[in-house]
């Protein structure tokens, strides 16, 4: 068997969790390979409605092994809370494996994230304040702490002392806060480490063995292509690569084994956080779309912030599919648009006197204006439909137009938040 990657084509919040939950029934392993608790996946199934931040979206299948890979920013406290919440709500305790090479989000990562956003004020980047940027800064400055190091008291203490030498100077002089003390951190981390210890293993060996046995693996991305630090709207991005290409690194699997890449996009656009968003709408239309969007409206799973919304952006989505290397696309929330007489699609950007169908650098995107083409709406409920042929002709044409514009085949169409509300073409 080979590996299927499920990734976002846009700014995140596209509906990746639902698709992973749908496809996980056929997978022995579901792997999170990057990011941390700074974004969430909402899943609705026969057990109820759940929000996952760190746990992979295969946790509702008893036979599926859920892997937190070495590329993940592991918030141990959030992991514990999520796992306990599942069991509390009557879900069997899932099979979970945490890579011993994963690095941990430390209390001072979260603290510095909060303090820096406060210091930046109106120049902030829209952080979720989960410690992600400071975590990855430490990781690449070689100040991070791997899961395996939590169980060596002397090594852990030495690494914390080394990190605090500079961090306490920043705390006291830049942020005017009290310094941190290593003993307090040690106590907290050792308590959390004791909880996760039964789940820790060498996940690289685990997944390599699974591949050699021909078992199926899903790798699950967080956020979307446009939040990638290299290919997205930098600096309004996350701090780890959101692309399917990084899955081989963040999961510890061979790149040639990933031969199916499903890019997920909504039938309209939504975005949490700062940065250019060309097709954004700001009028009463936005309030109506936000209210109708998804199961509980367009609000961030992690932050609770109202999402910025706009019409489908074919320029951004084509680019997102290209950099993800999408072999197929899942289009979500098509049912949400059933109230509209006409549905605009952003087919190009106007930048000065230039008309462009290419997704540009951040500085040019800030100058871009959307160019729209409108299509007739279908003005009815489609949430009960399970085949493409049974969709209203206007809905079929909308999907086919998007497919042509983004230059990638749409295989999956979601017509509601529940697991069964999906059409496979």
RALIN-V610194 format. One record per pair of residues at least 12 apart in sequence whose C-alpha atoms are under 8 Angstrom apart, sorted by the first residue. I is the first residue (numbers start at 1). J is the second residue. If there is no record, write none. Layout:
i: (I	I)
j: (J	J)
This chain:
i: (1	1	1	1	2	2	2	2	2	2	2	2	2	3	3	3	3	3	3	3	3	4	4	4	4	4	4	4	4	5	5	5	5	5	5	5	5	5	5	6	6	6	6	6	6	6	6	6	6	6	7	7	7	7	7	7	7	7	7	7	7	7	7	7	8	8	8	8	8	8	8	8	8	8	9	9	9	9	9	9	9	9	9	9	9	10	10	10	10	10	10	10	10	10	11	11	11	11	11	11	11	11	12	12	12	12	12	12	12	13	13	13	13	13	13	13	14	14	14	14	14	14	15	15	15	15	15	15	16	16	16	16	17	17	17	17	18	18	18	18	18	18	18	18	19	20	20	20	20	21	21	21	21	21	22	22	24	24	24	24	24	25	25	25	26	27	27	27	27	27	28	28	28	28	28	28	29	29	29	29	29	29	29	29	29	30	30	30	30	30	30	30	30	30	30	30	31	31	31	31	31	31	31	31	31	31	32	32	32	32	32	32	32	32	32	32	32	32	33	33	33	33	33	33	33	33	33	33	33	33	33	34	34	34	34	34	34	34	34	34	34	34	34	35	35	35	35	35	35	35	35	36	36	36	36	36	36	36	37	37	37	37	37	37	37	37	38	38	38	38	38	38	39	39	39	39	39	40	40	40	40	40	40	41	41	41	42	43	43	43	43	44	44	44	45	45	47	51	52	53	53	53	54	54	54	54	54	54	55	55	55	55	56	56	57	59	59	60	60	60	61	62	62	62	62	63	64	64	65	65	65	65	66	66	66	66	67	67	67	67	67	68	68	68	68	68	68	69	69	69	69	69	69	69	69	70	70	70	70	70	70	70	70	71	71	71	71	71	72	72	72	73	73	73	73	73	73	73	74	74	74	74	75	75	75	76	76	76	76	76	77	80	80	96	97	97	97	97	98	98	98	98	98	99	99	99	99	99	99	100	100	100	100	100	100	100	101	101	101	101	102	102	103	103	103	103	103	104	104	104	104	104	105	105	105	106	106	107	108	109	109	109	109	109	109	110	110	110	110	110	111	112	112	113	113	113	113	113	113	113	114	114	115	117	125	125	125	125	125	126	126	126	127	128	128	132	132	133	133	136	136	143	143	143	145	147	150	150	150	151	151	156	157	157	160	161	164	164	168	203	204	204	204	207	207	208	219	219	221	221	221	221	222	223	224	224	224	225	225	225	225	225	225	226	226	227	228	228	228	228	229	231	233	233	233	233	234	236	236	236	243	243	244	244	244	245	260	260	260	261	261	261	261	261	262	262	262	262	262	263	263	263	263	263	263	263	264	264	264	264	265	265	265	265	265	266	266	266	266	266	267	267	267	267	267	267	268	268	268	268	268	268	269	269	269	269	269	270	270	270	270	270	271	271	271	272	272	272	272	272	273	276	276	276	277	278	278	278	278	278	278	278	279	279	279	279	279	279	279	280	280	280	280	281	281	281	281	286	286	289	289	290	290	290	292	293	293	294	294	294	294	295	295	311	311	311	311	312	312	312	313	313	313	314	314	314	314	314	314	314	315	315	315	315	315	315	315	315	316	316	317	318	318	318	318	319	319	319	321	321	326	327	327	328	328	328	328	329	329	329	329	329	330	330	330	330	330	331	331	331	331	332	332	332	333	333	333	333	334	334	334	334	335	335	335	335	335	335	336	337	338	338	338	338	338	338	339	339	339	339	340	340	340	341	341	341	341	342	342	342	342	343	343	343	343	344	344	344	344	345	345	345	345	346	346	346	346	347	347	347	347	347	348	348	348	349	349	349	349	350	350	350	350	351	351	351	351	351	352	352	375	376	377	377	378	378	378	378	382	383	383	383	384	384	385	385	385	386	386	386	387	387	387	388	388	388	410	411	411	412	412	413)
j: (211	214	215	216	211	214	215	216	217	257	258	259	260	216	217	218	219	257	258	259	260	217	218	219	258	259	260	261	262	218	219	220	221	244	247	258	260	261	262	19	20	218	219	220	221	244	261	262	263	264	220	221	222	223	224	225	242	243	244	261	262	263	264	324	221	222	223	224	225	242	263	264	265	320	224	225	226	263	264	265	317	319	320	321	324	223	224	225	226	227	265	316	317	320	223	224	225	226	227	270	271	272	222	223	224	225	227	271	272	40	41	223	224	270	271	300	224	264	265	266	270	332	41	42	264	265	266	332	41	220	221	264	41	42	43	57	41	42	43	44	57	417	418	419	330	57	58	218	220	43	57	58	60	419	419	420	57	58	61	64	218	58	61	64	216	64	215	216	217	218	63	64	65	215	216	217	58	64	65	66	67	215	216	217	218	56	57	58	64	65	66	67	217	218	219	220	56	66	67	68	69	217	218	219	220	251	54	55	56	67	68	69	72	219	220	221	222	251	68	69	70	71	72	219	220	221	246	247	249	250	251	69	70	71	72	73	221	222	240	241	242	247	250	71	72	73	132	222	239	240	242	53	54	72	73	74	75	132	53	54	73	74	75	78	130	302	53	128	129	130	132	302	53	222	223	301	302	52	53	54	222	301	302	53	57	301	301	57	417	418	419	417	418	419	418	419	91	301	82	78	82	302	68	74	75	78	79	82	68	79	82	83	68	220	220	94	95	91	92	94	94	92	93	94	95	95	94	95	94	95	96	97	94	95	96	97	96	97	98	99	203	96	97	98	99	102	251	98	99	101	102	203	250	251	252	99	100	101	102	103	250	251	252	102	103	249	250	251	102	103	250	102	103	104	105	132	135	136	102	103	104	105	104	105	106	104	105	192	193	196	192	195	196	199	199	200	201	203	199	200	201	202	203	147	200	201	202	203	204	146	147	148	200	201	202	203	146	147	148	202	146	147	139	144	145	146	147	135	144	145	146	147	131	132	135	131	135	185	131	130	131	132	133	134	135	129	130	131	132	134	131	131	134	127	129	130	131	132	133	134	129	131	175	129	235	236	273	274	275	236	273	274	273	302	303	238	239	238	239	239	240	159	162	163	159	200	189	190	193	190	193	186	182	186	182	182	180	182	180	252	251	252	253	252	253	253	247	251	242	243	244	247	242	242	242	243	320	242	243	320	321	323	324	316	320	242	240	241	242	243	241	323	275	276	361	362	362	273	274	275	323	324	261	324	325	324	326	327	328	324	325	326	327	328	326	327	328	329	330	321	324	326	327	328	329	330	329	330	331	332	317	329	330	331	332	312	331	332	333	334	312	331	332	333	334	337	309	310	311	312	313	333	309	310	311	312	313	298	307	308	309	310	307	308	309	300	305	306	307	308	307	362	365	366	365	313	349	365	366	368	369	370	310	311	312	313	346	369	370	308	309	310	311	308	309	310	311	309	310	309	336	306	307	309	336	333	336	333	336	416	417	416	417	343	344	345	346	344	345	346	345	346	347	345	346	347	348	402	405	406	346	347	348	349	357	358	359	406	358	359	406	405	406	407	408	358	359	406	406	408	408	408	409	408	409	410	411	408	409	410	411	412	410	411	412	413	414	410	412	413	414	413	414	415	414	415	416	417	413	414	415	416	381	382	383	414	415	416	415	377	377	378	379	380	381	382	377	378	379	380	377	378	379	376	377	378	379	374	375	376	377	374	375	376	377	372	373	374	375	372	373	374	375	370	371	372	373	370	371	372	373	405	370	371	372	368	369	370	371	368	369	370	371	364	365	367	368	369	367	368	398	394	394	395	392	393	394	395	415	415	416	421	415	421	415	421	423	421	422	423	423	424	425	423	424	425	425	424	425	424	425	425)
